[in-house]
Amino acid sequence: MKSKVGLFLLMLFFAACTDEETLPEGDSRLLYTGDWLVNEQSKLNGNSAYPSTISSIGENDSISIGNFYGLGNSINCVAIVVGNSITIPFQDVDNGILVTGSGLRNTNGSFSITYYTNDSGSRDTVTATYKR
């Protein structure tokens, strides 16, 4: 009986050690790079969906989010990635559209960002969910 309990505990230990959401060795940006479908809820513009491509930039923690805010493929937003967290530092993404925000990667591989825009005339609060 003791050997069965020991075997069960050993199996439980190894099962607990496997993590499907393991970060790639040394570069957590790899969790974010690639093509995504964005479902966005904007207080000003309502609901929308559009494609986005994310690429690594710089040396270790920065990504570029393409087609940010659905403004077109030439409009990019720089974000900082640390593990499962993503931060959009305050920046001008398109001739006076100021943005800042943050988000988290979900266990299913998608990630959500809440960000705020200000174009000197109107302010917007947006929640964007990125799914593959």
N, C-alpha and C positions, 0 to 999 in steps of 0.2 A: 504494500500500500504506500509506504514511504517513497518508493522509487517512482510510482505514478504521480504522486504529489510533486516530487522534485522535478520530474520531466515536465509536468504542467507548468510549474513556476519558471523553468528554463525557457519553455516555448513562449510564455507570456513576456518574459524579459526581452527576448529577441524580437517579438512582434512589436513591443513598445519602442524598440530602437529604430525600426524602419519608419521613415518619414517621407511620404510622397512629395512633400513640399520642400525638400532640401534645397538650399541655395546652391547655385553653381559655385564651384571652388574659386574663390577669390574675386568674383565679379557679379554682384547681385543685379547689375543692369541687364544681364541676359534674361532675367525673368520678364522684362518689359519690352525688349526690342522685338520688332517685327510688325506685322499688319494686324490691325484691330478694327472692330466695329464699335463705334461709340454711340451709346444711348444717353441723351442729354436732357435734363430738365432745367429749364431756364425760367426765372421769374418774369423776365421781359419777353422772351421769344417762345415760350411754351416748350413742348417736347419735340425733339428732332433726333435723327439718326444719320450718321455719316462715317466714312472710313477715315482711318488715321494710321500713319506709319511712324513708328518710334525707332530711333537709332541712338547708339552710344556716341557721345562726343567727349572730347577731353581725355584725361588719363585714367580717372578712377571712379567717379560717382555721378557724372552728368549724363543726361539724356536729352534728346530733342524730340518734342512731340509735334508731329506734322499735322496740318489742317486743324490747328487748335481753334476751339470755339466755332468750328465749322466755317472758318474764314477763308478757306482755300488752301491748296497744297503748298503754296509758297509761304504760308504763315506758320512759323514755328514758335514753340514755347520751350524754354530751357527749364528742366526740373532736376532736382538732386535726389538720388536714390540711396537709401541706407537700409539694407535688408528688405523688409516688407513695407517700409515707409517711403512715401514720395512727398517732396516739398517743392512747391513752385515759389521761388523767391520773387519779390516785387520786381516787375519788369514791364516795359512797353513792348507789346507784341505786334502792334500794327498802327503806326502813326497816331499815337495818343490813346490807344486802348491799353490801359494799365490793368495788370492782373496779379493776383497772389492767391495762394491756396495750399491745400495739403490733402493727402489721402493715404489709403492702405490697400495692400494686396489682399484679396480674399482667398480663402482656402481652396476654392474651385479654380484658381488661376486667373480670374478676372481681377480688376482693381477699380476702385472708385476714388474720385477726386472731388472735393468741394472747393470751388474757387469763386473769387469775387472780381468783377470787372468794373472799371470806371472810365468813361470816355469823355469826361468833363461835362457831359450833358445828362447822362443817365448812368445809374449803377445797377448791376445785375448780380444775382446770386445763382450759381449754377452747380448742379450735381451731375457729374459725368461718370458713367460706368463703361469701362473698356472690356470687351469680350472678344475672344478669338473666334 
